[in-house]
Amino acid sequence: MVKVALVTGAGSGIGLAVSAALAEAGFTVVLAGRTRARLEAAAGDVGAGAVPVECDVRDPASVASTFAEVESRFGRLDLLFNNAGIGAPPVPLEELTPEQWADVVATNLNGAFHCTREAFGLMKRQSPRGGRIVNNGSLSAYVPRPHSAPYTATKHAITGLTRSTALDGRPYDIACGQIDIGNAATEMTEPMRTTGVLQPDGSRMTEATCDPADVARAVVYMASLPLSANVLFMTVMATKMPFVGRG
């Protein structure tokens, strides 16, 4: 039986790398995101069988429509990778607008909840029952960067969602884990390699990054386990990034 995976934020970065790795591992991959053209380009990179579906994770109706399409096409879902996420401008906390805060919460936290909620319903009623959910956390779920309150707060909340999902999924063979990523080389982390990023001591410095393909292989490992086993938390980071020292 072919396994079906749904990846949010699949048009670029970690989402695209994970989609490609899952396809190589034998999954049929549904690529979800807000921009149709980017999704179609990503599907071409992922390969035959990849299905691009427009989905705004901030909108419960859009998420419900996406999962209904997955169920209609394939009859089941074996893996959800909650990956879609954004940050706010790196400004002092008092300069953040309520709208900027709300946008990050709506995407990073509410979006993961909307998708998890729909996945639960489908995974409980499908046969064979069950499935796996992997949440994209962050090292910010443990140690924040300066001027990152919205992003950090949502990633801390994702950790709580992961634990609750893992607990509530037990009776239904739904496993849930989290991958906490540090400095993968994506569009979002481009300043780390070029202009540098703010450090706790007020200086700016460039930081080491790691290949998104290395992160993708870790997600594939998590996804490949039988439902009787689970990686609850995994950290994948650039070896030389200043994390342990700042923690």
Secondary structure, DSSP 8 states (H G I E B T S, - for coil): ---EEEEESTTSHHHHHHHHHHHHTT-EEEEEES-HHHHHHHHHHH-TT-EEEE--TT-HHHHHHHHHHHHHHHS---EEEE----------GGG--HHHHHHHIIIIIIHHHHHHHHHHHHHHHSSS--EEEEEE--GGGTS--TT-HHHHHHHHHHHHHHHHHHHHHGGGTEEEEEEEEE-BSSSTTHHHHTT-EE-TTS-EE----B-HHHHHHHHHHHHHS-TT----EEEEE-TTSSSTTT-
